[in-house]
Amino acid sequence: MSRNGGWEPRTRLGRKVQEGDITTMEQALDSGLPLKEHQLVDQLIPDLEDEVLDINMVQRMTDSGRRVKFRCVVAIGNNDGFLGYAEGRDDQVGGAIQKAIEVAKLNMIKVDRGSGSWEDSAGGVNSLTRTATGKAGSVEVEIKPAPQGLGLAAAPTVRNILELAGVQDAWTSSNGNTRTTVNLAKATFNALKNASQARTPDRARRIQREAEGGN
């Protein structure tokens, strides 16, 4: 079997990855081209790990009766700066997990890591470069840079996501209904996404706008 498992790209970005014009996930994200094929993420980051953060049974009434589906919340990352997050629904738990993982690959971001303190060695990537905040529903999460060796002062869900992103040291706080795992996880991801978008190059933003609606 080939490295891409016989994958035939259907988008411009996918073709660039398969042809070797783009060889890293950072290049793919900086290209500004829309990420629509999860297979190219497998090719660029083969060592991705996934964490199932929450599984819920969702019931819905239809004309034919009560329908039950499972909603799965998943975060994925390589423990070295790349992170994805998504929710998936399916009649079976396994199917919901697989759908969430595939969508999470399309939501991949590069986390803006750096030294958490002026006392840390220059060029470190143990923490964040600035305070990051994100919201989801009633939940708001704040993540602050911390010096090397502090560890992750965070709730388990937040800690899992930060670890997948490769953040080793951070102070965190959260407000709202933090017992709702899905909102807590999404708010954490949104915080890291907001911080990364603040550093998105102008060129990439321009290409992204030009590429909207096309492959």
Disulfide bonds with the S-S distance in Angstrom:
none
